[in-house]
Structures are given as structure tokens and as C-alpha cells.
Amino acid sequence: VSSFLISMVSSARVLMGEQRNPQQPSMPLNRPQAKEIIDLLSMLEEKTKGNRTPDEQVVMKDMLYALRMKFVSLTSGKSTLHTP
């Protein structure tokens, strides 16, 4: 579960403008798709409640929180990311 979660979180971050490699051009922002991933992870969190290990629970909670805060920052216009 943790590797799947990390993969989804990485995808959402890229869609919100984070670069994996500073040598490569950044991808354009795709807020709707990033939100879909966040919503999917939120549903996964709810559906797996009580079936995760304590470590998985912490990873899920922390990563989802970070994604949500980044998304709020992007949508509220307070982001420091450059959007073309």
C-alpha cells in the first residue's frame, strides 16, 4: 500500500507543478487531475480504515494532508510556483 500511495502522491505533485528533475522542463499545471488523485486517495483512506498498519496509517494521513495543503495553496493564489 505504501508504494502505491507514494506513486500516487508523486503524480499529484507533478500535476501541481513540482519538478522531479530540475534539468527537465516542468509539466503544465493540471489542477483538475491533481484533485482527482487527492479525491481518490481520500476515498482509499476511508475504505481502508481499520485495515492499515500503524505505519501505513501515518503515511496516508501525512501525505494526504500535504497534498491537500499544496492544492489549497495553488487554488487560493498563494503559491510561489510559476504558472505559464
Beta strands, then each sheet from edge to edge (+ up, - down):
end
